[in-house]
């Protein structure tokens, strides 16, 4: 007896056809789950009782974050230069500014992002996993060498950026202190805020007035660094000899998989959990000691992780677990995090405020000089030009947020420890030097 045609079609679809559908993903979300999740979120929004519990917040930022990145990945040409990181950050910023994103979702995401501060959980996991995965000898050499292009890049970017701004009629002092310095100040929390506070105290003005002037260059400088890093990633694909794909030094074994081996199967759930709590503990210790040293907690955490690695205080099994934690956060958390940042701490109007042509040219010259210095100095230090240039471009990033976006655009999250050195230490020294000079000239 012949079976009905509909029955044959069902048998062909289930379960293999369904399994194929489940493997089609928006980011990491299977398509059927994505549709259900979108429906659930829409229902709660229309009900007027939008829950703010952690499960709902994770669902919201995951759905929107991966949606933004997925749109970018289907734009021909632009997807090759890291545009997904820009879309995941700046599309939500625009949606908030234009009131397209519902206010209930904006408030819930903003409160969740600021109260949990999970940006630092992300950075802690990435840093600890990256450092624990490096060869000990190459690790210390990398940290010693990376200061050379960072310092040279800072000097040259300061000079060239100031000269360009002056030539465009912005004035030497204004260009230096309100455009070039903010670009390299290390972001908002560690850069624009202390910088504007210092300027305000020196001038006896309101801090908000100064903050509104230094914030736009911070925002646009970070955007340019993201674009440059995406272009560098594309250049590396065309000229493989210029890049180490996440390694800084030409000789050595910085590759995380040398230690961990993604397919080794030696990491069990216990080691992964232990590595996660180790990363959290290092960050909390950094937070505790930050008050005594006056350095940002991520910087102290970075040095503690390096110390543990160099003294062999961490077992190989725990290092393998740290690598799994690193891969999980890099794969599953990056775009939701960027969306949350775009909603909560990326004001679209401040970014648009940078769009005066002389300002744009000056910022591009500053970021371009910093990035180019890393590229050309790298060969002298036996380092990969593209990877070194990406790290130096982080000097112009928006703090930890910028580091995440820049390294996402370049697909080199392994460089996070070096990026933190460029952003946190370089930015802190820039702010201190700028305030000293500003007081002297005024």
Secondary structure, 3 states (H helix, E strand, C coil): CCCCHHHHHHHHHHHHHHHHHHHCEECCEEHHHHHHHHHHHHHHHHHCCCCCCHHHHHHHHHHHHHHHHHHHHCCCCHHHHCHHHHHHHHHHHHHHHCCCCCHHHHHHHHHHHHHHCHHHHHHHHHHHHHHHCCCHHHHHHHHHHHHHHHHHHHHHHHHHHHHHHHHCCCCHHHHHHHHHHHHCCCCHHHHHHHHHHHHHHHHCCCHHHHHHHHHHHHHHHHHHHHHHHHHHHHHHHHCHHHCCCCCCECCCCCCHHHHCCCCCCCCCHHHHHHHHHHHHHHHHHHHHHHHHHCCCHHHHHHHHHHHHHHCCCCCHHHHHHHHHHHHHHHHHCHHHHHHHHHHHHCCHHHHHCCCCHHHHHHHHHHHHHHHHHHHHHHHHHCECHHHHHHHHHHHHCCHHHHHHHHHHHCCCHHHHHHHHHHHHHHHHHHHHHHHHHHHHHC
